[in-house]
Amino acid sequence: MSAEADNRHEVPKKSDVNRREQSVGIRVTHVHPCPFSDIAAALREGAAALASVTDMPHLEAEILLAHATGLTRTTILAHPERPLSPEEGVHYGDLLARRATGIPLPYLTGRVEFFGLDFVVTPDVLIPRPETETLVELALERGPQTVVDVGTGSGCVAVALAVRLPRARIYATDLSRAALSVAVMNARRHGVANRIHFLQADLASPLRGPVDMLVSNPPYVAEEEWASLPESVREHEPRLALDGGPGGLRVVRRLLADAARLLRPGGVLLVEIGAGQGPEAAALARAVFPPARVQIYPDLAGRDRVLEVVL
Ligand SMILES: C[S@@+](CC[C@H](N)C(=O)[O-])C[C@H]1O[C@@H](n2cnc3c(N)ncnc32)[C@H](O)[C@@H]1O
């Protein structure tokens, strides 16, 4: 590969631009040239810079360029010849450099889509996963009027339920105050903040029943599997949101006890679980609720995903 081709793969860093500014003795942000000549070059060089951290480097380069410029992806793709301003180029270069270190894309854009809704995310919350939509769909099918969402994180489950169940009263808890701030922000964005009561709590400890449903996507990564998680998850997402202790079912066991205390007769517990945790989670549930209906539902990929207990 020629030296020229090599250089095309380098991501200009903010610090390089600042150094250039300092070398002329004054801060002249509008004079130095943009690190990328136009949109086409920015996408080409961005995709090359991201190839080692993602399977979708072209798509991610488009998303980061849209975020840096404020343009839509459609506009970006329709105008490859549009030049970038120096500020846009520096912002984009900075995003690429951070993504190349393994920071997940949603933490850079601050946004993720879940259940067709746009959610704000920060590194204080788990990035909502598509498989959690299975949990929301099952909850909606049961049509509860009083729901407790335990470990609400970004609020994605509670907010999706509140949007789709306009008469439901929802309580959402989390141990993390920082996560709850994000959840409140998301509830306000979707106009449901007045119907969700957010509480900083250990599981559902301050709540009194009876309620129709207890729903939760708890931390369920088995301690033994921690090392095999992708580095981007292990290094950047909150450990409190992931670590389920030895075997992964520590929080699930405690949720079963909370369900016994809170659910009305005929009430429903829905808990997201890890692929392969189905048999053990079902056995735990049957031990706590011998007469209950216990079922494991798969996600769209056919893996164990949700434990349901109907009292
Ligand atoms: C897997 S994340 C789920 C976040 C969100 N509900 C979702 O589905 O994307 C688990 C959440 O549970 C919270 N959490 C962990 N232990 C908790 C506990 N003992 N009590 C309350 N929340 C807890 C974490 O802070 C985290 O926000």
The ligand as a Gaussian input file, in Angstrom:
#p B3LYP/6-31G(d) Opt

LIG

0 1
 C      -29.998000      -4.677000      32.128000
 S      -30.254000      -3.013000      32.699000
 C      -31.882000      -2.725000      32.007000
 C      -32.144000      -1.284000      31.688000
 C      -33.438000      -1.083000      30.870000
 N      -34.601000      -1.541000      31.614000
 C      -33.355000      -1.812000      29.545000
 O      -34.079000      -2.793000      29.377000
 O      -32.555000      -1.416000      28.690000
 C      -30.539000      -3.297000      34.410000
 C      -30.812000      -2.056000      35.245000
 O      -31.047000      -2.484000      36.581000
 C      -30.442000      -1.586000      37.481000
 N      -30.209000      -2.330000      38.728000
 C      -29.235000      -3.234000      38.996000
 N      -29.397000      -3.722000      40.233000
 C      -30.499000      -3.121000      40.748000
 C      -31.190000      -3.216000      41.999000
 N      -30.765000      -4.046000      42.990000
 N      -32.279000      -2.448000      42.188000
 C      -32.713000      -1.615000      41.221000
 N      -32.118000      -1.487000      40.024000
 C      -31.024000      -2.236000      39.789000
 C      -29.209000      -1.102000      36.759000
 O      -28.773000       0.136000      37.279000
 C      -29.696000      -1.032000      35.311000
 O      -30.184000       0.243000      35.022000

